[in-house]
Amino acid sequence: MRSIWTETAQIPRRNPLTGNKRTEVVVIGGGMAGILTAFYLQRHGIHVVVLEANRIGSGQTGYTTAKITSQHNLIYSKLEKTVGKETARLYGKANQLAVEEYGKLIKRYSIQCHYEQKDAYLYSVQESEKLLKEAESAKRLGLPASFVRETKLPFQVHGAVRFTGQAQFNPLEFLRDISAGLTVYERTRVVKVQGHEVVTDKGVIKADKVVFASHYPFVNVPGFYFAKMYQEKSYVLELEPVEALDGMYLGVDKKAYSFRNYGDRLLLGYGSHRTGKAPAENPFSTMKQVAEHLFPQAEERGRWTAQDCITLDGIPYIGTYSFFRPDWYVATGFGKWGMSSSMAAAKILSMQITGKRTPYDAVFSPQRHHLKASALKFAVHGLESVKGLSAGTMPGAINCPHLGCRMVWNRYDKRWECPCHGSGFEINGKICAGPAQQSIPFID
Ligand SMILES: Cc1cc2nc3c(=O)[nH]c(=O)nc-3n(C[C@H](O)[C@H](O)[C@H](O)COP(=O)(O)OP(=O)(O)OC[C@H]3O[C@@H](n4cnc5c(N)ncnc54)[C@H](O)[C@@H]3O)c2cc1C
């Protein structure tokens, strides 16, 4: 699959691991979370090695829309209610600081990544009430938020929440430069982690600490991430020419779209669904119709999909992997807001690994329990996983190599998907998204 980022940024290739090695920290995964975590660890004077199964940025980071913002849909009004004002405030602060940190890094290291400051907007064409609540909540929590009636979108909105001073960039150009001084082994898949031994298909690395930045943490026990996350897929259409937008936009209505520009190209996003539960209508056809109506002069230049991990309470898991593995760390569950969340994770984990505490440790701790915030999702998504697992026992089922759920075919994305935990496979069975770590054997 290609995206505008994979087409426009060339990241120099790295060699695979050869033989066995020793280091202070191994980071598993060369996406935004892994590379940034390694970058800050190295800045703290730690010897760090990144292991990447494929290429730097070849995971979900290569297919994001790359808005750098602390505006994470209607999250602040929800978090205030479910986890309390202080936790909501710290969540917002960690992400807003992350947004600002990108700007500082890009300036300090003169990174050429088409970085542009833009305001972020949440809009509705139907009602204002929930947007008003979100603007009030975000403002109360110290974020740069306001409610507005007008936007520069080519249609009338009922209202919008504006966050000022947010940004967008080319994520792979950014990763190319930020990873330049790091030790990264590409085409090196971690197959097992045994205590301090990281076993790959090319050799073994002994490390004092291990960071799982593999998008979906693939060691099932301990940690049990498969029971506390699911994945959601969305669709992106790339159009040209479209006059540059003055902001980045996300709709909050049932049928809502995401808009951001890249030069004279527009990235139109749509169609969020649990991976493995594709909708009846073709999301690309819907987007094409909308594009023809709003931007009749524009032509399609590309299309792709991406997916992200969603936690039960809506807050990422950043911190120690499990009570039973104090030297393992994890960064996952970014809920489609992985640019600011990866930066927040990198800052938090690099402090924790160097023995320091941060005000955000408890907020993102993977060991937290927010029962009120998690109960409904636990029931709904737990049931989906049980259904997928039991369907996996039926005759003729194509089973996911992760836990054996029955795979389903997504005809819009032309991929096999696991309806339980979201693993993805190309038409020929080649693995393209975890938590599964092997291709489907019947095709291999
Ligand atoms: C449609 C869509 C649009 C989005 N737009 C935005 C946006 O505008 N702004 C925003 O903030 N967020 C956005 N997101 C979310 C964001 O893209 C992700 O949260 C983020 O890219 C995840 O980064 P990551 O480093 O955790 O994962 P990845 O980029 O997937 O990196 C994980 C890496 O780990 C490697 N790996 C996996 N298993 C192993 C193994 N066993 N051994 C070695 N390596 C391994 C993989 O190959 C991969 O390269 C969007 C998500 C979607 C679905």
The ligand as an SDF file (V2000), in Angstrom:
LIG
                    3D

 53 58  0  0  0  0  0  0  0  0999 V2000
   -6.8240    6.9170    9.2980 C   0  0  0  0  0  0  0  0  0  0  0  0
   -5.9770    7.3610   10.4580 C   0  0  0  0  0  0  0  0  0  0  0  0
   -5.5590    8.6830   10.5210 C   0  0  0  0  0  0  0  0  0  0  0  0
   -4.7820    9.1020   11.5860 C   0  0  0  0  0  0  0  0  0  0  0  0
   -4.4410   10.4190   11.6450 N   0  0  0  0  0  0  0  0  0  0  0  0
   -3.8080   10.8820   12.7410 C   0  0  0  0  0  0  0  0  0  0  0  0
   -3.5510   12.2660   12.8750 C   0  0  0  0  0  0  0  0  0  0  0  0
   -3.9120   13.0770   12.0170 O   0  0  0  0  0  0  0  0  0  0  0  0
   -2.9040   12.6820   13.9870 N   0  0  0  0  0  0  0  0  0  0  0  0
   -2.5260   11.8090   14.9630 C   0  0  0  0  0  0  0  0  0  0  0  0
   -2.0070   12.2520   15.9860 O   0  0  0  0  0  0  0  0  0  0  0  0
   -2.7250   10.4830   14.8330 N   0  0  0  0  0  0  0  0  0  0  0  0
   -3.3470   10.0030   13.7610 C   0  0  0  0  0  0  0  0  0  0  0  0
   -3.5850    8.6680   13.6250 N   0  0  0  0  0  0  0  0  0  0  0  0
   -2.9790    7.7300   14.5870 C   0  0  0  0  0  0  0  0  0  0  0  0
   -1.4920    7.4920   14.3030 C   0  0  0  0  0  0  0  0  0  0  0  0
   -1.2910    7.2800   12.9230 O   0  0  0  0  0  0  0  0  0  0  0  0
   -0.9850    6.2680   15.0850 C   0  0  0  0  0  0  0  0  0  0  0  0
   -1.4090    6.3590   16.4170 O   0  0  0  0  0  0  0  0  0  0  0  0
    0.5330    6.2140   15.0920 C   0  0  0  0  0  0  0  0  0  0  0  0
    1.0330    6.2800   13.7810 O   0  0  0  0  0  0  0  0  0  0  0  0
    1.0110    4.9310   15.7740 C   0  0  0  0  0  0  0  0  0  0  0  0
    2.4150    4.9660   15.8160 O   0  0  0  0  0  0  0  0  0  0  0  0
    3.1950    3.7410   16.4440 P   0  0  0  0  0  0  0  0  0  0  0  0
    4.6320    4.0870   16.4280 O   0  0  0  0  0  0  0  0  0  0  0  0
    2.5770    3.3790   17.7420 O   0  0  0  0  0  0  0  0  0  0  0  0
    2.8730    2.5220   15.4750 O   0  0  0  0  0  0  0  0  0  0  0  0
    3.4620    2.1360   14.0390 P   0  0  0  0  0  0  0  0  0  0  0  0
    3.7160    3.3190   13.2070 O   0  0  0  0  0  0  0  0  0  0  0  0
    2.5710    1.0920   13.4880 O   0  0  0  0  0  0  0  0  0  0  0  0
    4.8690    1.5210   14.3970 O   0  0  0  0  0  0  0  0  0  0  0  0
    5.0190    0.2470   14.9790 C   0  0  0  0  0  0  0  0  0  0  0  0
    6.1820   -0.4540   14.2920 C   0  0  0  0  0  0  0  0  0  0  0  0
    6.4770   -1.6590   14.9980 O   0  0  0  0  0  0  0  0  0  0  0  0
    6.9150   -2.6090   14.0610 C   0  0  0  0  0  0  0  0  0  0  0  0
    6.7490   -3.9330   14.6570 N   0  0  0  0  0  0  0  0  0  0  0  0
    5.5940   -4.5790   14.9700 C   0  0  0  0  0  0  0  0  0  0  0  0
    5.8610   -5.7950   15.4990 N   0  0  0  0  0  0  0  0  0  0  0  0
    7.2140   -5.9050   15.5250 C   0  0  0  0  0  0  0  0  0  0  0  0
    8.1110   -6.9320   15.9450 C   0  0  0  0  0  0  0  0  0  0  0  0
    7.6750   -8.0870   16.4460 N   0  0  0  0  0  0  0  0  0  0  0  0
    9.4540   -6.7430   15.8180 N   0  0  0  0  0  0  0  0  0  0  0  0
    9.9350   -5.5730   15.3110 C   0  0  0  0  0  0  0  0  0  0  0  0
    9.1160   -4.5580   14.8870 N   0  0  0  0  0  0  0  0  0  0  0  0
    7.7810   -4.7260   14.9920 C   0  0  0  0  0  0  0  0  0  0  0  0
    6.0090   -2.3760   12.8510 C   0  0  0  0  0  0  0  0  0  0  0  0
    6.5990   -2.8740   11.6610 O   0  0  0  0  0  0  0  0  0  0  0  0
    5.8740   -0.8420   12.8630 C   0  0  0  0  0  0  0  0  0  0  0  0
    6.7970   -0.2200   11.9920 O   0  0  0  0  0  0  0  0  0  0  0  0
   -4.3730    8.2060   12.5950 C   0  0  0  0  0  0  0  0  0  0  0  0
   -4.7890    6.8780   12.5270 C   0  0  0  0  0  0  0  0  0  0  0  0
   -5.5980    6.4620   11.4860 C   0  0  0  0  0  0  0  0  0  0  0  0
   -6.0900    5.0640   11.4980 C   0  0  0  0  0  0  0  0  0  0  0  0
  1  2  1  0
  2  3  1  0
  2 52  2  0
  3  4  2  0
  4  5  1  0
  4 50  1  0
  5  6  2  0
  6  7  1  0
  6 13  1  0
  7  8  2  0
  7  9  1  0
  9 10  1  0
 10 11  2  0
 10 12  1  0
 12 13  2  0
 13 14  1  0
 14 15  1  0
 14 50  1  0
 15 16  1  0
 16 17  1  0
 16 18  1  0
 18 19  1  0
 18 20  1  0
 20 21  1  0
 20 22  1  0
 22 23  1  0
 23 24  1  0
 24 25  2  0
 24 26  1  0
 24 27  1  0
 27 28  1  0
 28 29  2  0
 28 30  1  0
 28 31  1  0
 31 32  1  0
 32 33  1  0
 33 34  1  0
 33 48  1  0
 34 35  1  0
 35 36  1  0
 35 46  1  0
 36 37  1  0
 36 45  1  0
 37 38  2  0
 38 39  1  0
 39 40  1  0
 39 45  2  0
 40 41  1  0
 40 42  2  0
 42 43  1  0
 43 44  2  0
 44 45  1  0
 46 47  1  0
 46 48  1  0
 48 49  1  0
 50 51  2  0
 51 52  1  0
 52 53  1  0
M  END
$$$$
